Each structure stands twice: as structure tokens, then as C-alpha cells.
Amino acid sequence: MHHTTRELRLAAALVEAADTLADGFDAGNHLQRVSDHCVELLAARAAGVMLVDAGQAVSFAASSERREVALELLQSQHTGGPCLDSYESGEPVEPVSIRVAHAAARWPEFTERALRHDIVATFAVPLRRHETLFGVLNVFVPTLPDRPPPPASQTAGRTPAFASEVLVAQALADAAAVGLQHHRAYTRYRTLSAQLQEALSSRVRIEQAKGMLAERWGVRADEAFVALRRFARRHRLPLDQVASAVIDRAVDDAALRAADGGSPGGTA
């Protein structure tokens, strides 16, 4: 089967966009790469991603190509723009003429800045995975579609030719959303795993300290634990920290006994 160079590059870009399961993952760098692929595959002037949380832009990532321009255009959308429109609807914003939008007073601040940078048209697609909407991929292009979209009645069941670029951008955005969701799950798993491991290690240290004191004092392990706990409470220290000090012999028996009223076998 014959594959064009563009198809192969798109396939590689999709795999990269979804590959986020790494400890050193950086969302900003990752989304910059997604934007770079968008520029390369679509011959765009620039592209960028606006990450959104609770309806507010929280961070931006832009293509290496015309990075400052892309960042400026993304940041200028705080009062309105293709990113916010796509995020609010959860649907793509089809290619829009910047001059037409500006003349219609649509997105005034954004379109004014886009005109300054000779951006002819723009479109945006959501970064969505199932019900989770992470943000929007915004593409800035130097030309308009060859022709306007035909009426919906004429496009039922088929895709207008000019929409192929939007579909490519949407595929990249979908892959990026999969990657972001997987990394969130991976991060939660790693955090939970670390917390469980620390809890287990803490329990082991406490048990070891109890055993050491019980052997030295000739008392039951539960009586040694009472002494540990009272010392921790009196000095407002975590029990695990006191146990570590006992293991490292950084606290002497006299101090432990004093906290326990001089009797390691006292009740709690």
C-alpha cells in the first residue's frame, strides 16, 4: 500500500503526541512539539495550545516557528477568540478570515493583533478525551480555503475538501489529549504508589523501634509503643520521626522514660 510522505509524518506525529508515560515529561515542551507538527504538516504560519481549567486559560504552548507571535495571539484571546469559542462549544472553529472577522467586530483584540502579523486566517480544534476537555489547539494560516464551505445539505455524509487541514489538526489534538490524560493517570499512580511505599516504610520503622525498646527494657512491644507515642506527643513530633531516632540511637532511653512518666509500661 502506498503512503504519502505527509501521511507517514502525520502517523509519526500522532504516536509522539500520545507518548507521555515518562518521569521527565514536560507538558509545555510536549505541546510545543504538537504545535510544531501542526505547522509542518499544514504549512501554517504558527500554531499554539491554550490549556484551560474551569473556563480560564492556565498556560500556553507555542510552535518554535514564530513562537512569540503565536504566544501573543493566544494571550490576546482573554476577551474572546477562536480558542475560547472552541472550548465553550467543544467543537472545532472552522477556518475564519481574520479581515472578515475584524470587520464584523468578532474577537476585536485578537483580530487586530493577527492583522499586525499578517495572519490571513485561523481555525481551532479542542483537545478532548471523552468528557475531559484540556484546552484548544489554534492554527494560524497564511491563506484562506480555496472556496467557502457548501451548504450543510450538500455535505451530508462527506467532508469538504478544505476541511482536511482541520481534520489533521483535530487528529493531532486528539492524540495530545490522549497523552495528557494518560500522563495524569500515570502521575496519580506514581504519587499513590510513593505514598503507599512511604506508609509501609514508616510502619516498618515503628515496628523496629518498638522491638528494640521492648528488648532493651524487658517489656511487651505494646508498652514500648506507648512510650514512643507519648514521647512523640510531648515533643510534637511525627511518630515515624521518633521511631527513626530510636533506631539511629539519636534519643536516649532516659528521655523516652521521662516522657512516659518514668515507666515504659504505663498505660496510654
Legacy VTK file of the C-alpha trace (Angstrom):
# vtk DataFile Version 3.0
C-alpha trace
ASCII
DATASET POLYDATA
POINTS 268 float
0.000 0.000 0.000
1.346 3.409 -0.985
1.656 6.070 1.697
2.482 9.696 1.030
5.261 11.397 2.957
2.682 13.580 4.699
0.739 10.534 5.906
3.880 8.959 7.314
4.851 12.202 9.057
1.334 12.506 10.470
1.441 8.924 11.769
4.779 9.587 13.493
3.439 12.845 14.964
0.357 11.097 16.343
2.461 8.441 18.054
4.706 11.112 19.579
1.721 13.180 20.741
0.268 10.214 22.637
3.596 9.117 24.164
3.680 10.807 27.570
4.387 7.996 30.034
7.752 9.196 31.251
9.006 10.598 34.553
10.643 13.576 32.842
7.525 14.559 30.891
7.016 18.313 30.500
3.601 19.416 29.231
4.905 22.705 27.818
7.626 21.065 25.739
5.274 18.298 24.663
2.589 20.690 23.426
5.218 22.789 21.681
6.146 19.679 19.704
2.477 19.121 18.843
2.307 22.729 17.617
5.500 22.240 15.594
3.996 19.197 13.889
0.890 21.232 13.115
2.944 23.964 11.424
4.963 21.436 9.451
2.041 19.307 8.286
-0.312 22.170 7.486
2.165 24.747 6.191
0.845 27.127 8.850
2.470 30.371 9.930
2.319 29.319 13.558
0.277 27.267 15.996
-0.222 27.017 19.718
-2.147 25.376 22.522
-4.179 27.078 25.224
-4.697 24.827 28.236
-7.905 25.710 30.050
-9.172 24.829 33.513
-12.582 25.840 34.863
-13.087 28.121 31.870
-9.844 30.055 32.438
-6.639 29.847 30.400
-3.956 28.429 32.680
-0.981 28.032 30.341
0.132 28.384 26.748
2.475 26.472 24.450
3.525 27.675 21.023
5.317 26.397 17.949
9.025 27.070 17.543
8.123 28.828 14.294
7.038 32.396 15.138
6.763 31.445 18.788
6.388 34.987 20.091
3.643 35.725 17.568
1.731 32.573 18.498
2.005 33.331 22.223
0.824 36.898 21.693
-2.184 35.724 19.699
-3.094 33.092 22.277
-2.781 35.530 25.168
-4.844 38.170 23.354
-7.890 35.907 23.472
-8.758 36.608 27.110
-11.752 38.656 25.885
-12.663 36.335 23.021
-11.164 34.332 20.206
-11.219 31.015 18.382
-9.752 29.184 21.394
-12.499 30.290 23.772
-15.198 29.662 21.176
-13.908 26.114 20.572
-13.553 25.440 24.290
-17.055 26.668 25.084
-18.676 24.643 22.307
-16.360 21.642 22.475
-16.292 21.739 18.669
-13.815 22.974 16.038
-13.899 26.572 14.851
-13.677 26.268 11.061
-11.207 28.451 9.100
-12.093 32.104 9.555
-10.847 35.110 7.597
-9.141 37.494 10.002
-10.177 40.539 7.930
-13.799 39.444 7.747
-13.887 38.691 11.467
-12.261 42.040 12.243
-14.727 43.947 10.047
-17.599 42.200 11.853
-16.100 43.148 15.245
-15.670 39.473 16.090
-12.814 38.997 18.551
-11.615 42.665 18.207
-8.383 42.454 20.182
-7.359 39.099 18.727
-8.079 40.026 15.111
-6.297 43.376 15.426
-3.148 41.662 16.626
-3.449 38.937 13.984
-3.645 41.553 11.227
-0.473 43.196 12.534
1.323 39.889 11.996
-0.153 39.268 8.516
-2.190 36.267 9.647
-4.802 35.677 6.941
-6.950 33.026 8.607
-7.224 30.905 11.703
-9.016 27.835 12.999
-9.098 25.949 16.276
-9.829 22.422 17.473
-10.474 21.143 21.010
-8.072 18.913 22.954
-10.647 16.479 24.257
-10.629 12.932 25.568
-14.135 11.619 26.198
-15.679 14.106 28.650
-12.401 15.736 29.639
-11.599 18.957 27.766
-7.991 20.016 28.299
-7.821 23.054 26.037
-7.606 24.084 22.404
-5.121 23.860 19.530
-5.132 27.098 17.497
-3.632 27.255 13.994
-2.672 30.454 12.186
-2.514 30.086 8.405
-1.310 32.337 5.538
-4.179 31.571 3.155
-7.921 31.058 3.115
-9.640 27.907 1.908
-9.941 27.788 -1.894
-13.707 28.119 -1.625
-16.309 28.671 1.115
-17.993 25.639 2.637
-21.059 24.494 0.714
-24.460 24.349 2.435
-24.855 21.603 5.016
-27.403 19.876 2.778
-24.651 19.337 0.214
-22.073 17.983 2.629
-24.091 15.306 4.426
-22.025 12.165 4.619
-18.882 13.656 3.072
-16.099 16.043 4.028
-15.458 19.271 2.085
-12.000 19.303 0.552
-10.820 22.343 2.502
-11.688 20.646 5.807
-8.817 18.168 5.530
-6.479 20.566 7.367
-8.940 20.864 10.231
-9.148 17.067 10.386
-5.356 16.761 10.548
-5.223 19.332 13.345
-8.045 17.538 15.165
-6.187 14.229 14.899
-3.101 15.827 16.475
-5.238 17.432 19.187
-6.964 14.105 19.931
-3.619 12.330 20.241
-2.306 15.092 22.506
-5.422 14.811 24.693
-4.907 11.042 24.999
-1.318 11.700 26.027
-2.293 14.310 28.614
-4.947 12.050 30.114
-2.578 9.103 30.282
0.080 11.240 31.943
-2.392 12.478 34.553
-3.332 8.890 35.370
0.338 7.881 35.395
1.220 10.754 37.728
-1.625 9.868 40.112
-0.498 6.233 40.118
3.118 7.162 40.828
2.073 9.532 43.624
-0.200 6.935 45.220
2.495 4.283 44.884
5.042 6.552 46.590
2.580 7.343 49.390
1.847 3.673 49.978
5.540 2.824 49.957
6.277 5.568 52.482
3.419 4.398 54.705
4.774 0.856 54.617
8.319 2.009 55.341
7.052 4.149 58.216
5.200 1.169 59.692
8.323 -0.977 59.419
10.414 1.660 61.227
7.872 1.954 64.046
7.738 -1.808 64.486
11.539 -1.970 64.516
11.780 0.791 67.138
9.139 -0.953 69.306
11.093 -4.183 69.138
14.371 -2.506 70.064
12.856 -0.763 73.091
10.951 -3.837 74.218
14.146 -5.890 74.141
16.228 -3.245 75.946
13.606 -2.554 78.594
12.341 -6.084 79.004
8.727 -5.084 78.385
5.999 -6.019 75.929
6.030 -4.416 72.463
2.747 -2.601 73.107
4.237 -0.999 76.222
7.248 0.180 74.199
4.827 1.630 71.646
3.081 3.644 74.389
6.428 5.194 75.309
7.128 6.071 71.663
3.718 7.628 71.230
3.855 9.698 74.418
7.317 10.998 73.542
6.094 11.977 70.071
3.055 13.776 71.504
5.011 15.611 74.203
7.574 16.877 71.688
5.016 17.339 68.886
6.936 15.109 66.523
5.694 12.573 63.953
5.757 9.077 65.401
7.789 7.887 62.432
10.454 10.514 63.167
10.725 9.363 66.778
10.983 5.737 65.642
13.822 6.673 63.278
15.597 8.460 66.126
15.315 5.342 68.286
16.712 3.165 65.507
19.580 5.617 64.929
20.108 5.940 68.713
19.587 9.681 68.406
17.349 9.757 71.504
18.273 8.112 74.799
16.169 5.854 76.932
16.043 8.373 79.780
14.257 10.905 77.584
11.777 8.262 76.442
11.144 7.122 80.005
10.718 10.708 81.198
8.031 11.281 78.547
6.318 8.145 79.776
6.331 9.255 83.392
9.358 7.099 84.143
7.534 3.896 83.454
7.695 2.402 79.984
4.950 0.050 80.954
2.465 2.834 81.805
-0.925 2.915 80.136
-1.938 5.383 77.420
LINES 1 269
268 0 1 2 3 4 5 6 7 8 9 10 11 12 13 14 15 16 17 18 19 20 21 22 23 24 25 26 27 28 29 30 31 32 33 34 35 36 37 38 39 40 41 42 43 44 45 46 47 48 49 50 51 52 53 54 55 56 57 58 59 60 61 62 63 64 65 66 67 68 69 70 71 72 73 74 75 76 77 78 79 80 81 82 83 84 85 86 87 88 89 90 91 92 93 94 95 96 97 98 99 100 101 102 103 104 105 106 107 108 109 110 111 112 113 114 115 116 117 118 119 120 121 122 123 124 125 126 127 128 129 130 131 132 133 134 135 136 137 138 139 140 141 142 143 144 145 146 147 148 149 150 151 152 153 154 155 156 157 158 159 160 161 162 163 164 165 166 167 168 169 170 171 172 173 174 175 176 177 178 179 180 181 182 183 184 185 186 187 188 189 190 191 192 193 194 195 196 197 198 199 200 201 202 203 204 205 206 207 208 209 210 211 212 213 214 215 216 217 218 219 220 221 222 223 224 225 226 227 228 229 230 231 232 233 234 235 236 237 238 239 240 241 242 243 244 245 246 247 248 249 250 251 252 253 254 255 256 257 258 259 260 261 262 263 264 265 266 267
